[in-house]
Amino acid sequence: MSRVLIIGAGGVSSVTVKKCARLPEMFDEIYLASRTLSKCEALQAEVGADRLKAVFAVDADDADAVAELINQVKPDLVVNLALPYQDLPIMDACLATKTDYLDTANYEPKDVAKFEYSWQWAYQQKFQDAGIMALLGSGFDPGVTNVYTAYAAKHYFDEVHYLDIVDCNGGDHGQAFATNFNPEINIREITQRGRFWENGEWKETEPLSVREDLDYQNIGVRASYLMFHEELESLVKHFPTLKRARFWMTFGDAYLNHLKVLEGIGMTSIEPVEFQGQQIVPLEFLKAVLPNPGSLAEGYTGKTCIGTYITGMKDGKERTIFIYNNCDHAACYEEVGAQAVSYTTGVPAMIGAALMLNNTWKKPGVWNMEQFDPDPFMDMLNQHGLPWHVIECEQSPFSQ
């Protein structure tokens, strides 16, 4: 019997819960907790109490409270779909209760717009000594993109030299300005300086200052901007033959214009300001007035295209391939009532959890996705709504 406790009840969690609920042979018992109990209760009403056995209110910032809940539920695995700020308290709770752990995004301090794996990698020995496992970043990017790279290295290359991860949302939600996942996390991410790996060192760029116009499968040409994304940090560590590794994301002109204005007037700041006798964080206020990403799903049209361009050597010859997925917003809404950005994160979280629970991916310690055999994960992507494709390219599409 397998028992899973999912923490967080946002758009991604809704997808993961529904996907897990449809697989009783993999997930015997599902439990859900969030700071807002009503969100959990709504999901339970939707999927049925026979599959979502019980729901709880918990403050995921409080490691002791999470540990108390874990001791009550006694899950085989905790799936953390809360905020990145809460990764460490939940890992601490798993360590205290000797429970396996999975998340979809790496830790980020709330008071500093900076995300990196160092804080979580520091748990490696503690998790090994406790005989438990942590799987980091089982979303799409990070997550699927890591597995794509491992799959390419296993089946297509003797050495991988150049990696470009591309993330295009070619959809239209009809809003003047909205983010496709948590606005606070999204805006913190894209307003940071760009960073990429080249010739053994990290190089930085001004935020969204490097642009490539790329032609995305089944979408068309979109402006793509160089950013830093956490999977680059683990991939250059685990594939030391990489000479360069970069991450690109698409943004439309209207989105960037809104963002520039909001940044210019201080609304994206994470520094508290005094307002009517209270301390408020401008970005948190902005999050409160922007559309909830979960509300965008109905009427959302178009597709995403997320994938990895990889260039390397095979049998003494250079080759380039592109591994990618297209995900349709309307199809996701029809299946699980979500938009594609939530779907592409929620499904890989379910797959990672399934592979841990059936011991396909299982060893004590703290691990990134690319450190396991990619084949079982790739097979499950095809089976559960995220089919992938491989294209042989005559050359890389990038101008530099």
Secondary structure, 3 states (H helix, E strand, C coil): CCEEEEECCCHHHHHHHHHHHCCCCCCCEEEEEECCHHHHHHHHHHHCCCCEEEEEECCCCCHHHHHHHHHHHCCCEEEECCCHHHHHHHHHHHHHHCCEEEECCCCCCCCCCCCCCHHHHCCHHHHHHHCCEEEECCECCCEHHHHHHHHHHHHCCCEEEEEEEEEEECCECCCCCCCCCCHHHHHHHHCCCEEEEECCEEEEECCCCCEEEEEECCCEEEEEEEECCHHHHHHHHHCCCCCEEEEEEECCHHHHHHHHHHHHCCCCCCCCEEECCEEECHHHHHHHHCCCHHHHCCCCECEEEEEEEEEEEECCEEEEEEEEEEEEHHHHHHHHCCCHHHHHHHHHHHHHHHHHHCCCCCCCEEEEHHHCCHHHHHHHHHHCCCCCEEEEECCCCCCC
